[in-house]
Amino acid sequence: MSFSQHLARISLEIGAIQINAQNPFTWASGYRMPIYNDNRLLLGNAEYRAQIAGSLKAVLESHHWPVDVIAGVATAGIPHATSLANLMGLPLIYVRPAPKSHGMKNQVEGILHSGQKVIMVEDLISTGGSAIQAVQAVREAGGQVAHCLAIFSYGFPEAERGFREAQCGLHTLLTLESLLRFAEEKGTLGPEERQIITSWAHNPFEWGKSRGF
């Protein structure tokens, strides 16, 4: 079993990913969606945290990307960035959504030297806005960011377009397509639900309206 399949299995088992095409979830944005992801549930198990860090490290090493610093997107990306930085023996920084209004008014917290190569770590990619904003903040602070690692992505066209425009590669341990394929193979996702979720992913923010939600 690949790590992507293993991650799909444990995420579904512990409820970190839930699928319900017939009774969609309401996201914080107010949109109705047939899938919900809460990677914070993975933090409750030390073995899961270590496996995620190990898989992120394997992605880095397989591509031979130079890296001086690991960065976490506040807040959910910080624990996994910390685990990865510890595993690789590298410095850690994290990026706030906006600069502080007091003190040094930092947005990038930690030690970052101009020209250092930074790998960004996020837990979940939906529209990609938070991660791309963090990438831009590190660049403005003098760091070089060419890649972002994440645990799971919904695969929204908006996110793919955003990372492409930001000239930052996006690499996820688990994709929506891999998740759905695993659920199908295990018999927990039928063809009708599969079609609904695929349709949703292509136009997520209009999907609920078209179905009367």
N, C-alpha and C positions, 0 to 999 in steps of 0.2 A: 504494500500500500504506500503510495506517495505521500509526502507531507501534506499536499493540497487535499488529498482524500481524507487523511487523518484529521486535518483541521476542520474539514466539512463535517466529519462524523462527530467530533467532540462539540463543535459549535451547535449542531442540531440537538445533540443529547442533553446539553446543559441549558439550552434555551438562549444561547448567545445569538443565534440566528433562528428566527421563527418565520414560517411561511403560512399565510392564510389568505388565499385569493378570494374566498367567499365572504369573509368578514374582515376587511382591510384595517390596518392599524392607522392611527392618526399621529403623524409626525409633529414635532414642535412647530413646524412651519404652518401647520393646519391642513396640509395635504393628506389625502388618504392613500396609503400604499399597501400592497399585498405582502410585503416582506419587512422585517424589522431586525436590525443588528445592534447588539450591545456587547461589544468586545470587553467591556469592563468585567463581565462575568468570568472571563479567562484569567483575570488577575488573582482569583481566589485559589488557584492551584499552582504551586511552585513548579511542578513538572511541565505544565502548559507554558508558563512564562519562559522556562529554560528552552523548551522546544521551539517556541517562536523566535527567541533570540538566536538560537542555533541555526534556524532556517534563514533568518535575515542575514546572518553572517555568511552562510553558504551562497546566498545570492550575490553578495558583495565579492566574495572570493572567486566565484565562477566567472565574473565579468572582469576581474582584475582592475577594478576602479581604484584609483588612488584616493585615500581618505585620511584626513588629519583629525577631524572632529565629527562627533555624532550629535545631531540636533533633534530635539523632540518638539512636536507641535503641542502647545498647551491646550487642554490639560491631558487628554487621553493618550497622546503620543509619548508623553514623558516617561511612564513606567517602562515601556518597551525600548525606548531609546536608551534609558538607563541600563537595562539588562544587556543590550547590545554593546554599549560602551564598556561596561564591566567585562564582558566576555572577550572583547578585543583589546582591552587595556588602553582605551582611547579617551581623550577629554570629552566632556559632555556639556552641551549648552541647551537652553530651551527658549522657545519663542512665544511671547505673549500675543494675544489678538491685537493689542494696541500698546503703545508706550505707556508706562506708568505716569500718573499725573503728579507724582511727588518724588522726592529723593533724586536719583540720577536720571529719572524719566526713561529708563531703559525699556526697550521692547525685546531685545536679545539679551538674555541673562547668562552670565558665565564668561569665560575668557575666550575671546575670538581674536586672532591676529589677522591683519590684512593679507589676503592671498591664500589663506588656508582653505583646503578642499573639504567641503562639508557634505555629509549625507543626511538628508531630512528623513525623519521617521514619524509616520502618522498611524493611527489605529484603523480608521475607516475613511474611505473616500466616497463621498456622495457627489456633490457638485464640484468638489475640489477646491472651493474658495479659500478655506482656512489654511490648507497646506500651501497653496500657491502664494497666499499673502505672507506666510512664514518664509517661504523661499525668497521672496522679494525683500523682506526685512533683513535677512542674513546677507543678501547681496549688497544691500545699501550699507550694511555695517562692515563691508569689506571682504566677506567670505565668498567663496566660489561654490555654487550649488548646481550640479548637473543632473542629480537623481533624487527621487523620493521613493522610499519604501513604505508599504502599508500592509496591514493584515488582510483587509478585505475591501473590495470595490464593487459598487453596484453597476459599474460599466456605463454610466450615463454619457451620452454624446457630449454634454456640456463640460464634463470633467476632462474627457479626452481632448477636446478642443482647447480648454484652458491650459492644460499642461503643455500641449504642442505650442501654443502661442507664447508661453513662458519659457520655452526651450528647456524644459525639464522633463527627463524621462520618469515615467511612473511604473513601478514594479510592485505587484501585489502577490502575497502568498496564496490567496484564494480569490478567484474571480466568480462573478455571478454564474457564468456558463459552467464552470467546473462544479459549483455547488449544485446547480440544477441537474447536471448529469449524474452526480453522485446520488442525489435524492431519487432520481428516476431508477437507477440501478438497484437501489435498496427497496424500491417499491413504495416509497413514501410520497411520491409526487406523480400524479397522473398526467396524461397528455393534455387534458383540458386546462388544468392548473398551469402546466408548463407553458402553454400558449398564452395564457393570460399574463403571466409574469414577463415573458419575453416581450409582449406588446407593451406592457407598462414600462419596461426599461428603455424602450425606444422613444417614449414621450411621457416621462413620469409625471410631469406637473399638469398635464391635461387629462391624464388617464382617469382620475377620479371623477372629473366633471363629465366625461363622456359616458360614465357608468352610473351617473346620478348620485354620486356620493357628495 
